Amino acid sequence: MRKVWLVIKREYLTRIRSKAFIFTTVGLPVFSVGIMVFSIFMMTRQGDHTLKIALIDNAGLANAIVSGLKAKLMSGQPLFQVVRVLERPASAEKAREELAAEVRRGQLDGYLVVPDDVLQGKAGEFHTRNPGDFMAPNTLRRALSDAVIARRLSDRGVHVEDLAKLVRGVDLTLIKITRGGEAEEKGQSLIVAFSLVMVLYITLLVYGVATMRSVLEEKTSRVVEVLVSSAQPYQLLTGKILGVAAVGLTQYLIWTVTGALVASYGGAMAAAFRPGASPPQIHLPFSLLVYALLFFLAGYFLFAALYAAVGAMVSSEEESQQVQLPITFIILLAFLLYPVVMRDPSSRAAIIVSVLPFLSPVLMVFRIALQMPPFWQIALALGLSILTTVGVVQLSAKIYRVGILMYGKRPSLAELLRWLRYT
């Protein structure tokens, strides 16, 4: 056990001191928080300026459109100021050229053109230098649509004073029922589920490949020949897998603490930039974090053992890229099958794919985040994963024991079978 601990310590300290670990562990949270702060700041900066627009009205809807532009800025000022209205100009082309020139000079932010056959469904046109501002076109579109609908109703003898209130729809609030009670659902369950799937998919792939490269580096540098003189190959493999797992857990811990701090102080941060603003409330049940950790460990040991066997089989980075493809495809398959679970988490297909050992580390956690399955299914998936991991580790240890001292040609399938029969 002492030799295994020494290997774990070496792997752990070597990796957490690397620049790559520091960059991904510290840089990613800092980058995420920076993006959030920058987004809040930019959203706050938007809306400080009242847009000056002109209106070319060929359908007699100017008054209705102007009265429909009720959008306000955060400061309380109107979003739009209609500085000029041209009703059925004699020369539409000349009017457009004059307004376009004013837009180029910065005297106007844009101008709206209402065609004469807009009541028959012809689209209006908004000419502006800033098409990336989605708020302005949407507000204009709504005002133009309300004016057109009101005119159509008026032509049929139906007079409406406030069309917006008349045609206003009714929202539907989604309430998620859980064992702990009910809570309003605003998409946070899907956000949490997708986030966990992405984190598990990326970390299983990254740390599995890291284990393979660690084995390959020691093999190509002949360091492993020194290590096997003081420790058994099985001890080296076990220590290497556990050491890299400790690095992954350390990274998870740092990310979890960072996420908790952002969730705790995110509201105050948003309010500091934008009074009254608040980030979406995302609740992470403690049981979900525990299950995610358990399935990550089960999945990591399973795939790390496979990747370690690949590292022992090959003698170069180029060979490892080819041999690892089937393992990488299995991890990718777990990610690609998430629509099966998302469509109906309790369906037979979702149950089957979420309990399969090579898929459960990702898909079972996805199911738990969306809709808590019966405990026996979670226990079955975890048990099958553990049993499969034990078997894979034993087989990988046999390949590792022989392969770490083999150089040159990559072993064939028949040679691998002979390696597995060695005692």
Contacts in CASP RR format, 6 or more apart in sequence:
PFRMAT RR
TARGET T0000
AUTHOR 0000-0000-0000
METHOD contacts of the structure
MODEL  1
MRKVWLVIKREYLTRIRSKAFIFTTVGLPVFSVGIMVFSIFMMTRQGDHT
LKIALIDNAGLANAIVSGLKAKLMSGQPLFQVVRVLERPASAEKAREELA
AEVRRGQLDGYLVVPDDVLQGKAGEFHTRNPGDFMAPNTLRRALSDAVIA
RRLSDRGVHVEDLAKLVRGVDLTLIKITRGGEAEEKGQSLIVAFSLVMVL
YITLLVYGVATMRSVLEEKTSRVVEVLVSSAQPYQLLTGKILGVAAVGLT
QYLIWTVTGALVASYGGAMAAAFRPGASPPQIHLPFSLLVYALLFFLAGY
FLFAALYAAVGAMVSSEEESQQVQLPITFIILLAFLLYPVVMRDPSSRAA
IIVSVLPFLSPVLMVFRIALQMPPFWQIALALGLSILTTVGVVQLSAKIY
RVGILMYGKRPSLAELLRWLRYT
3 230 0 8 1.000
3 231 0 8 1.000
3 232 0 8 1.000
3 235 0 8 1.000
4 231 0 8 1.000
4 235 0 8 1.000
4 238 0 8 1.000
4 239 0 8 1.000
4 242 0 8 1.000
5 239 0 8 1.000
6 231 0 8 1.000
7 227 0 8 1.000
7 231 0 8 1.000
7 235 0 8 1.000
7 236 0 8 1.000
7 238 0 8 1.000
7 239 0 8 1.000
7 240 0 8 1.000
7 243 0 8 1.000
8 239 0 8 1.000
8 242 0 8 1.000
8 243 0 8 1.000
8 246 0 8 1.000
11 214 0 8 1.000
11 239 0 8 1.000
11 240 0 8 1.000
11 242 0 8 1.000
11 243 0 8 1.000
11 244 0 8 1.000
11 246 0 8 1.000
11 247 0 8 1.000
12 243 0 8 1.000
12 246 0 8 1.000
12 247 0 8 1.000
12 250 0 8 1.000
15 21 0 8 1.000
15 210 0 8 1.000
15 243 0 8 1.000
15 244 0 8 1.000
15 247 0 8 1.000
16 247 0 8 1.000
16 250 0 8 1.000
21 247 0 8 1.000
21 251 0 8 1.000
24 251 0 8 1.000
25 250 0 8 1.000
25 251 0 8 1.000
25 254 0 8 1.000
25 255 0 8 1.000
26 254 0 8 1.000
28 255 0 8 1.000
29 254 0 8 1.000
29 255 0 8 1.000
29 258 0 8 1.000
29 259 0 8 1.000
29 262 0 8 1.000
32 262 0 8 1.000
33 258 0 8 1.000
33 262 0 8 1.000
36 262 0 8 1.000
36 266 0 8 1.000
36 269 0 8 1.000
36 279 0 8 1.000
37 269 0 8 1.000
37 273 0 8 1.000
40 269 0 8 1.000
40 270 0 8 1.000
40 273 0 8 1.000
40 274 0 8 1.000
40 277 0 8 1.000
41 273 0 8 1.000
43 274 0 8 1.000
44 74 0 8 1.000
44 273 0 8 1.000
44 274 0 8 1.000
46 133 0 8 1.000
46 135 0 8 1.000
47 73 0 8 1.000
47 74 0 8 1.000
47 75 0 8 1.000
47 79 0 8 1.000
48 73 0 8 1.000
48 74 0 8 1.000
48 75 0 8 1.000
49 73 0 8 1.000
50 73 0 8 1.000
50 77 0 8 1.000
50 78 0 8 1.000
50 79 0 8 1.000
50 80 0 8 1.000
50 81 0 8 1.000
51 79 0 8 1.000
51 80 0 8 1.000
51 81 0 8 1.000
51 109 0 8 1.000
51 110 0 8 1.000
51 136 0 8 1.000
52 81 0 8 1.000
52 83 0 8 1.000
52 107 0 8 1.000
52 108 0 8 1.000
52 109 0 8 1.000
52 110 0 8 1.000
53 80 0 8 1.000
53 81 0 8 1.000
53 82 0 8 1.000
53 83 0 8 1.000
53 108 0 8 1.000
53 109 0 8 1.000
53 110 0 8 1.000
53 111 0 8 1.000
53 112 0 8 1.000
54 82 0 8 1.000
54 83 0 8 1.000
54 84 0 8 1.000
54 85 0 8 1.000
54 86 0 8 1.000
54 99 0 8 1.000
54 102 0 8 1.000
54 108 0 8 1.000
54 110 0 8 1.000
54 111 0 8 1.000
54 112 0 8 1.000
55 62 0 8 1.000
55 65 0 8 1.000
55 66 0 8 1.000
55 82 0 8 1.000
55 84 0 8 1.000
55 85 0 8 1.000
55 86 0 8 1.000
55 111 0 8 1.000
55 112 0 8 1.000
55 114 0 8 1.000
56 86 0 8 1.000
56 89 0 8 1.000
56 92 0 8 1.000
56 95 0 8 1.000
56 96 0 8 1.000
56 99 0 8 1.000
56 111 0 8 1.000
56 112 0 8 1.000
56 113 0 8 1.000
56 114 0 8 1.000
57 65 0 8 1.000
57 85 0 8 1.000
57 86 0 8 1.000
57 87 0 8 1.000
57 88 0 8 1.000
57 114 0 8 1.000
58 87 0 8 1.000
58 88 0 8 1.000
58 92 0 8 1.000
58 113 0 8 1.000
58 114 0 8 1.000
58 115 0 8 1.000
58 116 0 8 1.000
58 118 0 8 1.000
59 114 0 8 1.000
59 115 0 8 1.000
59 116 0 8 1.000
59 117 0 8 1.000
59 118 0 8 1.000
59 119 0 8 1.000
59 151 0 8 1.000
60 87 0 8 1.000
60 88 0 8 1.000
60 114 0 8 1.000
61 114 0 8 1.000
61 118 0 8 1.000
61 144 0 8 1.000
61 147 0 8 1.000
61 148 0 8 1.000
61 151 0 8 1.000
62 85 0 8 1.000
62 87 0 8 1.000
62 114 0 8 1.000
64 146 0 8 1.000
64 147 0 8 1.000
64 150 0 8 1.000
64 151 0 8 1.000
65 112 0 8 1.000
65 114 0 8 1.000
65 143 0 8 1.000
65 144 0 8 1.000
65 147 0 8 1.000
66 82 0 8 1.000
66 85 0 8 1.000
68 143 0 8 1.000
68 146 0 8 1.000
68 147 0 8 1.000
68 164 0 8 1.000
69 78 0 8 1.000
69 79 0 8 1.000
69 80 0 8 1.000
69 82 0 8 1.000
69 139 0 8 1.000
69 140 0 8 1.000
69 143 0 8 1.000
70 78 0 8 1.000
71 78 0 8 1.000
71 79 0 8 1.000
71 80 0 8 1.000
71 135 0 8 1.000
71 139 0 8 1.000
72 78 0 8 1.000
72 79 0 8 1.000
73 79 0 8 1.000
74 274 0 8 1.000
79 135 0 8 1.000
79 136 0 8 1.000
79 139 0 8 1.000
80 136 0 8 1.000
80 139 0 8 1.000
80 140 0 8 1.000
83 108 0 8 1.000
84 99 0 8 1.000
86 95 0 8 1.000
88 116 0 8 1.000
89 95 0 8 1.000
96 111 0 8 1.000
96 113 0 8 1.000
96 127 0 8 1.000
99 108 0 8 1.000
99 110 0 8 1.000
99 111 0 8 1.000
99 127 0 8 1.000
100 111 0 8 1.000
100 127 0 8 1.000
102 108 0 8 1.000
103 109 0 8 1.000
103 110 0 8 1.000
103 111 0 8 1.000
103 127 0 8 1.000
103 128 0 8 1.000
103 129 0 8 1.000
104 129 0 8 1.000
106 129 0 8 1.000
109 128 0 8 1.000
109 129 0 8 1.000
109 130 0 8 1.000
109 136 0 8 1.000
110 126 0 8 1.000
110 127 0 8 1.000
110 128 0 8 1.000
110 129 0 8 1.000
111 126 0 8 1.000
111 127 0 8 1.000
112 124 0 8 1.000
112 125 0 8 1.000
112 126 0 8 1.000
112 127 0 8 1.000
112 140 0 8 1.000
112 144 0 8 1.000
113 124 0 8 1.000
113 125 0 8 1.000
113 126 0 8 1.000
113 127 0 8 1.000
114 124 0 8 1.000
114 144 0 8 1.000
115 122 0 8 1.000
115 123 0 8 1.000
115 124 0 8 1.000
115 125 0 8 1.000
118 124 0 8 1.000
118 144 0 8 1.000
118 148 0 8 1.000
119 148 0 8 1.000
119 151 0 8 1.000
119 152 0 8 1.000
119 155 0 8 1.000
121 148 0 8 1.000
124 144 0 8 1.000
126 136 0 8 1.000
126 137 0 8 1.000
126 140 0 8 1.000
128 136 0 8 1.000
130 136 0 8 1.000
131 137 0 8 1.000
146 163 0 8 1.000
146 164 0 8 1.000
146 167 0 8 1.000
149 163 0 8 1.000
149 167 0 8 1.000
150 160 0 8 1.000
150 163 0 8 1.000
153 159 0 8 1.000
153 160 0 8 1.000
153 163 0 8 1.000
154 160 0 8 1.000
160 166 0 8 1.000
173 184 0 8 1.000
174 184 0 8 1.000
174 185 0 8 1.000
174 186 0 8 1.000
174 187 0 8 1.000
175 182 0 8 1.000
175 183 0 8 1.000
175 184 0 8 1.000
175 185 0 8 1.000
176 182 0 8 1.000
176 183 0 8 1.000
176 184 0 8 1.000
176 185 0 8 1.000
176 189 0 8 1.000
178 372 0 8 1.000
179 372 0 8 1.000
183 283 0 8 1.000
186 280 0 8 1.000
188 280 0 8 1.000
188 281 0 8 1.000
188 282 0 8 1.000
188 283 0 8 1.000
189 369 0 8 1.000
189 370 0 8 1.000
190 342 0 8 1.000
190 370 0 8 1.000
191 280 0 8 1.000
191 282 0 8 1.000
192 282 0 8 1.000
192 284 0 8 1.000
192 288 0 8 1.000
192 369 0 8 1.000
193 342 0 8 1.000
193 366 0 8 1.000
193 369 0 8 1.000
193 370 0 8 1.000
196 288 0 8 1.000
196 292 0 8 1.000
196 365 0 8 1.000
196 366 0 8 1.000
196 369 0 8 1.000
197 335 0 8 1.000
197 338 0 8 1.000
197 362 0 8 1.000
197 365 0 8 1.000
197 366 0 8 1.000
200 292 0 8 1.000
200 295 0 8 1.000
200 296 0 8 1.000
200 361 0 8 1.000
200 362 0 8 1.000
200 365 0 8 1.000
201 331 0 8 1.000
201 332 0 8 1.000
201 334 0 8 1.000
201 335 0 8 1.000
201 362 0 8 1.000
203 248 0 8 1.000
203 251 0 8 1.000
203 252 0 8 1.000
203 296 0 8 1.000
203 300 0 8 1.000
204 296 0 8 1.000
204 299 0 8 1.000
204 300 0 8 1.000
204 303 0 8 1.000
204 331 0 8 1.000
204 361 0 8 1.000
204 362 0 8 1.000
205 328 0 8 1.000
205 331 0 8 1.000
207 244 0 8 1.000
207 245 0 8 1.000
207 247 0 8 1.000
207 248 0 8 1.000
207 300 0 8 1.000
207 304 0 8 1.000
208 244 0 8 1.000
208 300 0 8 1.000
208 303 0 8 1.000
208 304 0 8 1.000
208 307 0 8 1.000
209 307 0 8 1.000
209 324 0 8 1.000
210 244 0 8 1.000
210 247 0 8 1.000
211 240 0 8 1.000
211 241 0 8 1.000
211 244 0 8 1.000
211 304 0 8 1.000
211 307 0 8 1.000
211 308 0 8 1.000
212 307 0 8 1.000
212 308 0 8 1.000
212 310 0 8 1.000
212 311 0 8 1.000
212 320 0 8 1.000
212 324 0 8 1.000
213 311 0 8 1.000
213 317 0 8 1.000
213 320 0 8 1.000
214 240 0 8 1.000
214 244 0 8 1.000
215 224 0 8 1.000
215 240 0 8 1.000
215 308 0 8 1.000
215 311 0 8 1.000
215 312 0 8 1.000
215 400 0 8 1.000
215 404 0 8 1.000
216 311 0 8 1.000
216 314 0 8 1.000
216 316 0 8 1.000
216 317 0 8 1.000
216 320 0 8 1.000
217 223 0 8 1.000
218 224 0 8 1.000
218 227 0 8 1.000
218 404 0 8 1.000
219 311 0 8 1.000
219 312 0 8 1.000
219 315 0 8 1.000
219 403 0 8 1.000
219 404 0 8 1.000
219 407 0 8 1.000
220 315 0 8 1.000
220 316 0 8 1.000
224 236 0 8 1.000
224 404 0 8 1.000
224 405 0 8 1.000
225 405 0 8 1.000
227 236 0 8 1.000
228 236 0 8 1.000
228 404 0 8 1.000
228 405 0 8 1.000
233 397 0 8 1.000
233 400 0 8 1.000
233 401 0 8 1.000
233 404 0 8 1.000
234 397 0 8 1.000
234 400 0 8 1.000
234 401 0 8 1.000
236 400 0 8 1.000
236 404 0 8 1.000
237 305 0 8 1.000
237 308 0 8 1.000
237 393 0 8 1.000
237 396 0 8 1.000
237 397 0 8 1.000
237 400 0 8 1.000
238 393 0 8 1.000
240 308 0 8 1.000
241 301 0 8 1.000
241 304 0 8 1.000
241 305 0 8 1.000
241 308 0 8 1.000
241 393 0 8 1.000
244 304 0 8 1.000
245 297 0 8 1.000
245 300 0 8 1.000
245 301 0 8 1.000
245 304 0 8 1.000
248 300 0 8 1.000
249 293 0 8 1.000
252 293 0 8 1.000
252 296 0 8 1.000
256 289 0 8 1.000
263 279 0 8 1.000
263 282 0 8 1.000
266 279 0 8 1.000
267 277 0 8 1.000
267 278 0 8 1.000
267 279 0 8 1.000
270 276 0 8 1.000
270 277 0 8 1.000
270 278 0 8 1.000
270 279 0 8 1.000
271 277 0 8 1.000
271 278 0 8 1.000
287 368 0 8 1.000
288 365 0 8 1.000
288 368 0 8 1.000
288 369 0 8 1.000
291 364 0 8 1.000
291 365 0 8 1.000
291 368 0 8 1.000
291 378 0 8 1.000
292 365 0 8 1.000
292 368 0 8 1.000
294 382 0 8 1.000
295 360 0 8 1.000
295 361 0 8 1.000
295 362 0 8 1.000
295 364 0 8 1.000
295 365 0 8 1.000
295 381 0 8 1.000
295 382 0 8 1.000
295 385 0 8 1.000
296 361 0 8 1.000
298 360 0 8 1.000
298 361 0 8 1.000
298 382 0 8 1.000
298 385 0 8 1.000
298 386 0 8 1.000
298 389 0 8 1.000
299 361 0 8 1.000
299 385 0 8 1.000
299 389 0 8 1.000
300 361 0 8 1.000
301 389 0 8 1.000
301 393 0 8 1.000
302 357 0 8 1.000
302 358 0 8 1.000
302 361 0 8 1.000
302 385 0 8 1.000
302 388 0 8 1.000
302 389 0 8 1.000
302 392 0 8 1.000
303 327 0 8 1.000
303 330 0 8 1.000
303 331 0 8 1.000
305 389 0 8 1.000
305 392 0 8 1.000
305 393 0 8 1.000
305 396 0 8 1.000
305 397 0 8 1.000
306 327 0 8 1.000
306 392 0 8 1.000
306 396 0 8 1.000
307 324 0 8 1.000
307 327 0 8 1.000
308 396 0 8 1.000
308 400 0 8 1.000
309 395 0 8 1.000
309 396 0 8 1.000
309 399 0 8 1.000
309 400 0 8 1.000
310 320 0 8 1.000
310 323 0 8 1.000
310 324 0 8 1.000
310 327 0 8 1.000
311 320 0 8 1.000
311 323 0 8 1.000
312 399 0 8 1.000
312 400 0 8 1.000
312 402 0 8 1.000
312 403 0 8 1.000
312 404 0 8 1.000
312 406 0 8 1.000
313 323 0 8 1.000
313 399 0 8 1.000
313 403 0 8 1.000
313 410 0 8 1.000
313 411 0 8 1.000
313 416 0 8 1.000
314 320 0 8 1.000
314 323 0 8 1.000
314 410 0 8 1.000
315 406 0 8 1.000
315 407 0 8 1.000
315 408 0 8 1.000
315 410 0 8 1.000
319 410 0 8 1.000
323 410 0 8 1.000
330 358 0 8 1.000
330 359 0 8 1.000
331 362 0 8 1.000
333 359 0 8 1.000
334 358 0 8 1.000
334 359 0 8 1.000
334 361 0 8 1.000
334 362 0 8 1.000
334 363 0 8 1.000
335 362 0 8 1.000
337 353 0 8 1.000
337 359 0 8 1.000
337 363 0 8 1.000
338 362 0 8 1.000
338 363 0 8 1.000
338 366 0 8 1.000
340 347 0 8 1.000
340 349 0 8 1.000
340 350 0 8 1.000
340 353 0 8 1.000
341 350 0 8 1.000
341 353 0 8 1.000
341 354 0 8 1.000
341 363 0 8 1.000
341 366 0 8 1.000
341 367 0 8 1.000
341 370 0 8 1.000
342 366 0 8 1.000
342 370 0 8 1.000
343 350 0 8 1.000
344 350 0 8 1.000
345 367 0 8 1.000
345 370 0 8 1.000
345 371 0 8 1.000
345 373 0 8 1.000
346 371 0 8 1.000
346 373 0 8 1.000
350 363 0 8 1.000
350 367 0 8 1.000
351 373 0 8 1.000
351 377 0 8 1.000
353 359 0 8 1.000
353 363 0 8 1.000
354 360 0 8 1.000
354 363 0 8 1.000
354 364 0 8 1.000
354 366 0 8 1.000
354 367 0 8 1.000
354 373 0 8 1.000
354 377 0 8 1.000
354 381 0 8 1.000
355 364 0 8 1.000
355 377 0 8 1.000
355 380 0 8 1.000
355 381 0 8 1.000
355 384 0 8 1.000
356 384 0 8 1.000
357 384 0 8 1.000
357 385 0 8 1.000
357 387 0 8 1.000
357 388 0 8 1.000
357 389 0 8 1.000
358 388 0 8 1.000
360 381 0 8 1.000
360 382 0 8 1.000
360 384 0 8 1.000
360 385 0 8 1.000
361 385 0 8 1.000
364 373 0 8 1.000
364 377 0 8 1.000
364 378 0 8 1.000
364 381 0 8 1.000
364 382 0 8 1.000
367 373 0 8 1.000
368 378 0 8 1.000
395 420 0 8 1.000
398 419 0 8 1.000
398 420 0 8 1.000
398 422 0 8 1.000
399 416 0 8 1.000
399 419 0 8 1.000
399 420 0 8 1.000
401 422 0 8 1.000
402 419 0 8 1.000
402 422 0 8 1.000
403 411 0 8 1.000
403 419 0 8 1.000
411 419 0 8 1.000
END
